[in-house]
Amino acid sequence: MSAETTHGQTAHTMSEPDTQVNVRDVFGLDIDMQVPAFSTGSAYVPVIDPDYQFDHDTTIAILAGFSHNRRVMVQGYHGTGKST
């Protein structure tokens, strides 16, 4: 399901993820963990950058929150990558 945004791109109309992905396969982190995911892309999610290096501890903390339906607070100064 998708809807048009003001720029002609599609956005999710799904209210929650509809599949599970393996953290090792998707994020390259050495951990056996499954997390919820959307099966289709969205205009609000950037294109995958194969050169991006995920910080292990930060990524695991965020994914654990998603996996257990818990809130995760991400804080920091502007321009420090909170939304990427």
N, C-alpha and C positions, 0 to 999 in steps of 0.2 A: 504494500500500500504506500502511496506517496501523494503529495500535494504540491502544486506549483508555488514557488516563492515569488517575491516581487521581481527577481532577476531571472526568472524562467528555469531555475534549477529545482530539483525535487527535494522535498523534506519528508521525514518520517511522519506518518500519521499513526503508527503503532504506538501504543502506550507503554509497552514493555518489550524487552528482548525476546526473540522467538527461537533461539538456538543456544548451544554451548560451544565454546572453542577451547582448545588446549593451549595453556599459557606458554609452554615450551615451543610449540609450533608457531604461534602468532607473534610472541614477544621475544623469543630467543633466550628466555630465562630458564635456568636449570632447576625446575620445580615441576612436580606432578600436580597440576591444578587445572580444573575446568572453571571457566567463568561465563556468565551470560553474555550474549552478543546479539546484534541484529543481523539477519541474513542478507540484507540489502544495504547499499550505501546511502548516504545522505548528503545534501548540500552543506550541512553544518560540520562535516567531518573532512579534514584535509586529506589529500592524496597521500598514500603511504610513501614515506621516505626510507628506502632500504638502508641508508647510511646512518639513520638515527640510532643513538645508543641509549637504551633505557637504563636509568639508575635502578639497580636491583631492589634495594630496600624500599624506595619510594613507590615503585611500580607494584611491588608485592602488597604493600599496605593499601594502595588504592584498589587493586583487584580483589583483595580479601574483603574490602567493604562492599564492592559490587556483588561478589559471590555470596555474601551473607546478608544482603539487603540492609546494610548499615550505612549511615552517613559518614562521610570522610571529609574532614576540613583540610583544604589546601590553602596555605597562606604564604605570603612572601611579598617582597617589594615589586613594584610594577616593572615589567620587562624581564622577569626572572623565569618565565616559562610555565606559569601555572595553568594556562589554557592549552598548552601544546602537549 
